[in-house]
Amino acid sequence: KQEVTQIPAALSVPEGENLVLNCSFTDSAIYNLQWFRQDPGKGLTSLLLIQSSQREQTSGRLNASLDKSSGRSTLYIAASQPGDSATYLCAVQETSGSRLTFGEGTQLTVNP
Amino acid sequence: SAVISQKPSRDICQRGTSLTIQCQVDSQVTMMFWYRQQPGQSLTLIATANQGSEATYESGFVIDKFPISRPNLTFSTLTVSNMSPEDSSIYLCSVETSFTDTQYFGPGTRLTVL
């Protein structure tokens, strides 16, 4: 059974700092990995999707990497801003069209 | 991308009653899913809503408690039946289009059962 773990559970940083969120998964036979953002009481916003054949994806200040063999992914946020404060969720998909298995999330607070 | 709406956005219900949540997508999609997010926890898949056939439920979830309909490729409903306080959660609809592997989520329905 696939299990997804995110470290740290919570992170508080001053504005402008670069930061890294970690995600690990137990079964490396994944189809893709997706990073989401969730604001309090809201739905999920897709940030980045990395296919199993890819090593990284970038969108603006966000960069996600994938090391499938070791079962790890990182989300790098450059020059953090207070508006980045949210919970960040990592999820893996094992086959096309199948469910996502989520981690518990990292709650990020960026202080002005 | 896909734009997803859910109704209601939130509700407060009495124990023993039922609530039906609607999910509407702005385009035809192949895959629709229903997830539950209990307070302080991550998301857990309830079922996959299949168009024209019965939903496929995950372990621990049953059709009598969470009946699902999917009459066409843009719409689905999830009913939470005979509710108890343990059903208090955010319920989210998600879709996967045939053009991308990205899953898109609706804004969620926040349910409180008293």
Interface residues (C-beta under 8 A of the other chain):
Chain A: Y31 N32 Q34 F36 G41 K42 G43 L44 T45 S46 L49 Q51 L89 A91 Q93 S96 G97 R99 L100 F102 G103 E104 G105
Chain B: T30 M31 F33 Q41 S42 L43 T44 L45 T48 E58 I90 L92 S94 E96 T100 D101 T102 Q103 Y104 F105 G106 P107 G108 R110
